[in-house]
């Protein structure tokens, strides 16, 4: 007696395989999206820290007051640039004053500068932005804690440094 082997899948088996593959793809997709979002945020925070270090170094090199300015533009991102009190050499000026791509992953930067309270220096507020100052050849600098976040308010899921 010969038994015939089954050479086809039932509809139920096929649907079960597709459902399992869909679940696996969903978990992978969620993890990849989360990792991508976190990496973009870390990259933007790294750019902010690099700008602050650059401003501090340029203050010492050129012996001039330097400000690192960050201005929020809502969902369009955060614009950033450096301001100098004295003119820079041509080659330096072209590179340091060029326009940068906006930071897209960071949506809020908060910084309360201690210069005004502690040193009596009058600061000009920047609408929707902050300025970190490196003044007088290094003798006076902005002091405080900077909060960088993916959301303007503390909420679940917001990345903050």
Backbone as JSON, one array per atom type, in Angstrom:
{
  "sequence": "XXXXXXXXXXXXXXXXXXXXXXXXXXXXXXXXXXXXXXXXXXXXXXXXXXXXXXXXXXXXXXXXXXXXXXXXXXXXXXXXXXXXXXXXXXXXXXXXXXXXXXXXXXXXXXXXXXXXXXXXXXXXXXXXXXXXXXXXXXXXXXXXXXXXXXXXXXXXXXXXX",
  "N": [[0.82, -1.17, 0.0], [0.62, 2.09, -0.92], [1.28, 5.26, 0.4], [0.28, 8.51, -0.22], [2.19, 11.48, -0.24], [1.68, 14.68, 1.27], [1.57, 17.58, -0.67], [0.98, 20.25, -0.52], [-0.03, 23.38, 1.03], [-2.3, 24.18, 3.59], [-4.82, 26.71, 3.75], [-5.01, 27.78, 6.3], [-2.52, 27.15, 7.47], [-0.83, 28.69, 5.85], [-1.77, 31.29, 6.44], [-1.06, 31.41, 9.13], [1.76, 31.34, 9.02], [2.25, 33.76, 7.64], [1.22, 35.59, 9.52], [2.99, 35.22, 11.68], [5.42, 36.04, 10.49], [4.73, 38.71, 9.99], [4.47, 39.72, 12.64], [7.14, 39.47, 13.53], [8.44, 41.2, 11.71], [7.21, 43.59, 12.47], [8.18, 43.98, 15.12], [10.93, 44.25, 14.58], [10.89, 46.53, 12.95], [9.93, 48.5, 14.75], [12.03, 48.56, 16.63], [14.18, 49.36, 15.01], [13.34, 51.91, 14.17], [13.23, 53.22, 16.65], [15.95, 53.08, 17.43], [17.11, 54.55, 15.35], [15.98, 57.1, 15.79], [17.04, 57.69, 18.35], [19.78, 57.72, 17.73], [19.95, 59.88, 15.93], [19.27, 61.94, 17.7], [21.41, 61.77, 19.56], [23.49, 62.48, 17.83], [22.8, 65.15, 17.2], [23.02, 66.29, 19.76], [25.73, 65.94, 20.14], [26.71, 67.69, 18.17], [25.91, 70.13, 19.29], [27.47, 70.2, 21.65], [30.01, 70.18, 20.45], [29.92, 72.67, 19.13], [29.9, 74.4, 21.34], [32.38, 73.84, 22.49], [34.05, 74.62, 20.37], [33.45, 77.38, 20.28], [34.5, 78.17, 22.76], [37.22, 77.53, 22.41], [37.86, 79.22, 20.22], [37.52, 81.69, 21.42], [39.73, 81.81, 23.08], [41.86, 81.54, 21.22], [41.54, 83.77, 19.45], [41.26, 85.79, 21.24], [38.82, 87.13, 21.79], [35.39, 88.03, 22.4], [32.98, 85.46, 22.23], [29.95, 84.07, 21.12], [27.8, 81.32, 21.31], [25.0, 80.61, 19.59], [21.69, 79.43, 19.69], [18.72, 78.9, 18.08], [15.33, 78.21, 18.17], [13.04, 76.9, 15.76], [10.52, 75.76, 15.8], [8.96, 72.96, 14.34], [10.68, 72.95, 12.25], [13.24, 72.77, 13.1], [16.35, 73.47, 14.9], [18.3, 76.28, 14.64], [21.75, 77.14, 14.47], [24.65, 79.04, 15.3], [27.76, 80.95, 15.42], [28.74, 83.96, 17.04], [30.89, 86.77, 16.83], [32.82, 89.28, 18.51], [34.85, 90.76, 17.37], [36.25, 91.33, 14.09], [37.12, 88.48, 12.12], [39.97, 86.76, 10.64], [39.9, 86.49, 7.04], [39.84, 83.79, 5.9], [39.11, 82.24, 8.1], [36.71, 83.44, 8.81], [34.96, 82.89, 6.64], [34.54, 80.11, 6.91], [33.62, 79.82, 9.56], [31.32, 81.33, 9.71], [29.55, 80.26, 7.94], [26.4, 78.87, 6.84], [24.66, 76.36, 8.64], [23.13, 73.08, 8.51], [19.92, 72.7, 9.98], [19.26, 71.51, 13.32], [17.42, 68.68, 13.62], [16.44, 66.65, 15.29], [16.49, 67.57, 17.87], [14.31, 69.43, 19.82], [14.07, 71.22, 21.84], [16.0, 73.45, 23.72], [17.15, 74.38, 26.74], [18.47, 76.86, 28.86], [19.63, 78.51, 31.57], [21.35, 81.27, 32.15], [23.92, 81.97, 34.41], [25.37, 84.3, 34.46], [24.13, 86.84, 34.6], [22.93, 86.99, 37.18], [25.08, 86.35, 38.91], [27.37, 87.82, 38.1], [26.47, 90.29, 37.37], [26.24, 91.03, 34.71], [24.62, 92.41, 31.98], [22.35, 90.78, 29.99], [21.24, 90.24, 26.69], [18.14, 89.13, 25.79], [17.28, 86.39, 23.62], [14.82, 85.86, 21.31], [12.97, 82.88, 21.35], [15.29, 81.4, 21.7], [18.68, 80.63, 22.83], [21.78, 81.86, 24.17], [25.1, 81.12, 24.59], [27.77, 82.38, 26.29], [31.19, 83.31, 25.88], [33.39, 85.18, 27.29], [35.71, 87.99, 27.53], [38.36, 86.94, 27.04], [38.36, 84.5, 28.37], [38.05, 84.91, 31.08], [35.47, 85.24, 31.98], [32.62, 83.27, 31.68], [29.57, 81.84, 30.4], [27.47, 80.27, 32.76], [25.8, 77.45, 33.97], [23.17, 74.96, 33.7], [22.53, 73.1, 30.87], [19.73, 71.95, 29.15], [18.83, 69.59, 26.86], [16.45, 68.4, 24.62], [14.07, 66.16, 23.02], [11.55, 67.06, 23.13], [9.53, 69.88, 24.04], [8.43, 69.87, 26.57], [8.7, 67.88, 29.57], [7.98, 64.58, 29.03], [6.63, 61.28, 28.59], [8.69, 59.16, 26.67], [10.22, 61.19, 25.57], [13.47, 62.11, 24.65], [16.2, 63.13, 26.57], [19.0, 65.1, 27.46]],
  "CA": [[0.0, 0.0, 0.0], [1.37, 3.34, -1.04], [0.65, 6.47, 0.93], [0.68, 9.71, -0.95], [2.62, 12.58, 0.63], [1.0, 15.97, 1.04], [2.45, 18.52, -1.35], [0.34, 21.57, -0.54], [-0.3, 23.98, 2.33], [-3.68, 24.61, 3.76], [-4.97, 28.15, 3.91], [-4.75, 28.07, 7.71], [-1.06, 27.12, 7.67], [-0.29, 29.85, 5.15], [-2.12, 32.49, 7.22], [-0.28, 31.37, 10.36], [3.13, 31.73, 8.67], [2.22, 35.19, 7.32], [1.01, 36.31, 10.78], [4.25, 35.17, 12.45], [6.37, 36.92, 9.8], [4.27, 40.08, 10.24], [4.85, 40.09, 14.0], [8.6, 39.63, 13.57], [8.76, 42.44, 10.98], [6.76, 44.71, 13.31], [9.14, 44.2, 16.22], [12.18, 44.75, 14.0], [10.62, 47.9, 12.5], [9.84, 49.37, 15.93], [13.37, 48.7, 17.2], [15.01, 50.14, 14.08], [12.88, 53.3, 14.26], [13.67, 53.76, 17.95], [17.4, 53.24, 17.39], [17.38, 55.65, 14.42], [15.6, 58.34, 16.49], [18.02, 57.92, 19.42], [21.06, 58.07, 17.12], [19.84, 61.27, 15.42], [19.31, 62.83, 18.87], [22.79, 61.78, 20.06], [24.29, 63.24, 16.86], [22.49, 66.56, 17.39], [23.62, 66.7, 21.04], [27.17, 66.01, 19.88], [26.94, 68.93, 17.43], [25.78, 71.23, 20.25], [28.67, 70.18, 22.5], [31.13, 70.59, 19.6], [29.82, 74.13, 18.92], [30.3, 75.07, 22.58], [33.85, 73.68, 22.61], [34.64, 75.47, 19.34], [33.33, 78.77, 20.73], [35.45, 78.37, 23.85], [38.57, 77.52, 21.83], [38.05, 80.42, 19.41], [37.65, 82.81, 22.35], [41.12, 81.82, 23.54], [42.75, 81.73, 20.07], [41.42, 85.12, 18.9], [41.13, 86.73, 22.36], [37.63, 87.93, 21.54], [34.15, 87.47, 22.94], [32.3, 84.57, 21.29], [28.66, 83.55, 21.58], [27.18, 80.2, 20.59], [23.57, 80.94, 19.58], [20.79, 78.36, 19.25], [17.37, 79.47, 17.95], [14.33, 77.21, 17.78], [12.09, 77.24, 14.71], [9.44, 74.78, 15.85], [9.2, 71.67, 13.69], [11.72, 73.12, 11.23], [14.52, 72.48, 13.72], [17.07, 74.49, 15.65], [19.38, 76.93, 13.91], [22.86, 77.46, 15.36], [25.78, 79.77, 14.69], [28.65, 81.64, 16.34], [28.88, 85.41, 16.87], [32.18, 87.25, 17.31], [32.86, 90.72, 18.75], [35.84, 91.39, 16.49], [36.33, 90.65, 12.79], [38.05, 87.36, 12.04], [40.66, 86.68, 9.35], [39.01, 86.09, 5.94], [39.69, 82.34, 5.75], [38.37, 81.76, 9.27], [35.37, 84.0, 8.78], [34.14, 82.16, 5.68], [34.18, 78.79, 7.44], [32.92, 79.88, 10.85], [30.03, 82.01, 9.6], [28.69, 79.61, 6.95], [25.13, 78.35, 7.35], [24.63, 74.93, 8.94], [21.81, 72.44, 8.51], [19.27, 72.81, 11.3], [19.16, 70.3, 14.13], [16.03, 68.23, 13.47], [16.01, 65.74, 16.35], [16.36, 68.35, 19.11], [13.21, 70.39, 19.71], [14.1, 72.17, 22.95], [17.25, 73.68, 24.44], [16.92, 75.32, 27.83], [19.7, 77.23, 29.53], [19.53, 79.73, 32.37], [22.72, 81.75, 32.31], [24.21, 82.54, 35.72], [26.15, 85.53, 34.35], [23.36, 88.01, 35.01], [22.76, 87.01, 38.63], [26.34, 86.25, 39.67], [28.38, 88.8, 37.71], [25.84, 91.57, 37.06], [26.35, 91.34, 33.28], [23.29, 92.53, 31.37], [22.25, 89.89, 28.84], [20.14, 90.52, 25.77], [17.43, 87.87, 25.51], [17.09, 85.99, 22.22], [13.5, 85.24, 21.18], [12.96, 81.45, 20.99], [16.63, 80.86, 21.63], [19.62, 80.85, 23.92], [23.13, 82.23, 23.78], [26.11, 80.76, 25.59], [28.81, 83.39, 26.08], [32.57, 83.12, 26.3], [33.77, 86.59, 27.28], [36.93, 88.55, 28.14], [39.52, 86.08, 26.96], [38.28, 83.33, 29.25], [37.86, 85.21, 32.5], [34.03, 85.13, 32.29], [31.88, 82.42, 30.74], [28.23, 81.46, 30.82], [27.43, 79.17, 33.72], [24.46, 76.92, 34.17], [22.92, 73.61, 33.2], [21.79, 73.12, 29.62], [18.87, 70.78, 28.96], [18.53, 69.37, 25.45], [15.41, 67.38, 24.61], [13.28, 65.99, 21.79], [10.23, 67.66, 23.36], [9.6, 71.11, 24.83], [8.04, 69.55, 27.94], [9.03, 66.52, 29.98], [6.88, 63.65, 28.83], [7.08, 59.92, 28.29], [9.22, 58.96, 25.33], [11.11, 62.27, 25.16], [14.88, 61.9, 24.94], [16.73, 64.32, 27.22], [20.39, 65.07, 27.95]],
  "C": [[0.88, 1.25, 0.0], [0.58, 4.49, -0.44], [1.16, 7.67, 0.15], [1.08, 10.8, 0.04], [1.9, 13.86, 0.24], [1.96, 16.95, 0.4], [1.84, 19.92, -1.41], [0.13, 22.05, 0.9], [-1.77, 24.34, 2.42], [-3.69, 26.12, 3.95], [-4.64, 28.57, 5.34], [-3.25, 28.1, 7.99], [-0.4, 28.34, 7.02], [-0.57, 31.14, 5.93], [-1.31, 32.55, 8.51], [1.17, 31.81, 10.1], [3.19, 33.23, 8.38], [2.06, 36.03, 8.6], [2.3, 36.35, 11.61], [5.29, 36.08, 11.81], [6.0, 38.39, 9.99], [4.64, 40.57, 11.63], [6.36, 40.34, 14.12], [9.01, 40.93, 12.88], [8.35, 43.67, 11.78], [7.72, 45.01, 14.43], [10.46, 44.77, 15.71], [12.01, 46.21, 13.58], [10.56, 48.88, 13.66], [11.22, 49.6, 16.51], [14.29, 49.54, 16.31], [14.62, 51.62, 14.15], [13.34, 53.94, 15.56], [15.17, 54.01, 17.95], [17.79, 54.4, 16.48], [17.1, 56.99, 15.08], [16.62, 58.68, 17.57], [19.37, 58.33, 18.84], [21.04, 59.49, 16.56], [19.92, 62.26, 16.58], [20.73, 62.91, 19.41], [23.69, 62.58, 19.12], [24.06, 64.74, 17.03], [23.09, 67.09, 18.69], [25.13, 66.84, 20.88], [27.53, 67.29, 19.12], [26.88, 70.12, 18.37], [27.03, 71.33, 21.13], [29.89, 70.64, 21.69], [31.11, 72.1, 19.35], [30.27, 74.89, 20.16], [31.81, 74.98, 22.77], [34.57, 74.56, 21.59], [34.59, 76.93, 19.76], [34.34, 79.08, 21.83], [36.89, 78.42, 23.3], [38.85, 78.78, 21.01], [38.19, 81.67, 20.28], [39.11, 82.93, 22.79], [42.08, 82.15, 22.38], [42.73, 83.18, 19.59], [41.3, 86.19, 19.97], [39.97, 87.7, 22.13], [36.43, 87.25, 22.19], [33.45, 86.65, 21.86], [31.0, 84.11, 21.93], [28.24, 82.39, 20.7], [25.68, 80.41, 20.72], [22.79, 79.76, 19.01], [19.38, 78.94, 19.24], [16.43, 78.39, 17.44], [13.37, 77.74, 16.74], [10.98, 76.2, 14.64], [9.82, 73.46, 15.2], [10.28, 71.74, 12.61], [13.12, 72.88, 11.79], [15.13, 73.66, 14.43], [18.26, 74.98, 14.82], [20.5, 77.25, 14.9], [23.98, 78.14, 14.6], [26.6, 80.42, 15.79], [28.67, 83.12, 16.0], [30.2, 85.85, 17.49], [32.13, 88.77, 17.49], [33.84, 91.44, 17.83], [35.86, 90.65, 15.16], [37.4, 89.56, 12.82], [38.83, 87.43, 10.73], [39.73, 86.06, 8.3], [38.77, 84.59, 5.86], [38.88, 81.76, 6.91], [36.92, 82.21, 9.19], [34.46, 83.23, 7.83], [33.66, 80.82, 6.24], [33.3, 78.89, 8.68], [31.55, 80.56, 10.76], [29.12, 81.37, 8.55], [27.45, 79.01, 7.62], [25.21, 76.84, 7.53], [23.21, 74.39, 8.73], [21.23, 72.55, 9.91], [19.27, 71.45, 12.0], [17.7, 69.87, 14.13], [15.54, 67.36, 14.62], [15.8, 66.47, 17.67], [15.27, 69.39, 18.9], [13.2, 71.4, 20.85], [15.5, 72.22, 23.55], [16.94, 74.74, 25.49], [18.23, 75.59, 28.55], [19.46, 78.54, 30.27], [20.93, 80.16, 32.73], [22.9, 82.4, 33.67], [24.98, 83.84, 35.65], [25.41, 86.74, 34.91], [23.26, 88.1, 36.53], [24.09, 87.11, 39.36], [27.32, 87.38, 39.37], [27.79, 90.16, 37.36], [25.96, 91.98, 35.61], [24.94, 91.35, 32.7], [23.28, 91.71, 30.07], [21.05, 90.29, 27.98], [19.43, 89.21, 25.46], [17.27, 87.64, 24.01], [15.73, 85.32, 22.12], [13.63, 83.8, 20.67], [14.35, 80.84, 20.94], [17.45, 81.13, 22.87], [20.96, 81.25, 23.33], [24.06, 81.85, 24.92], [27.32, 81.62, 25.28], [30.16, 82.98, 26.64], [33.22, 84.49, 26.16], [35.16, 86.84, 27.86], [38.1, 87.58, 28.15], [39.52, 84.94, 27.96], [38.04, 83.63, 30.71], [36.39, 85.09, 32.92], [33.37, 84.27, 31.23], [30.48, 82.17, 31.3], [28.34, 80.27, 31.77], [25.98, 78.73, 33.9], [24.37, 75.51, 33.64], [22.06, 73.73, 31.95], [21.0, 71.82, 29.52], [18.51, 70.72, 27.48], [17.55, 68.22, 25.38], [14.73, 67.29, 23.25], [11.89, 66.59, 21.94], [10.39, 68.89, 24.25], [9.27, 70.85, 26.3], [8.49, 68.14, 28.27], [7.81, 65.64, 29.8], [7.46, 62.28, 28.52], [7.57, 59.83, 26.86], [10.16, 60.05, 24.87], [12.55, 61.93, 25.57], [15.44, 63.21, 25.48], [18.17, 64.08, 27.63], [20.63, 66.37, 28.67]]
}
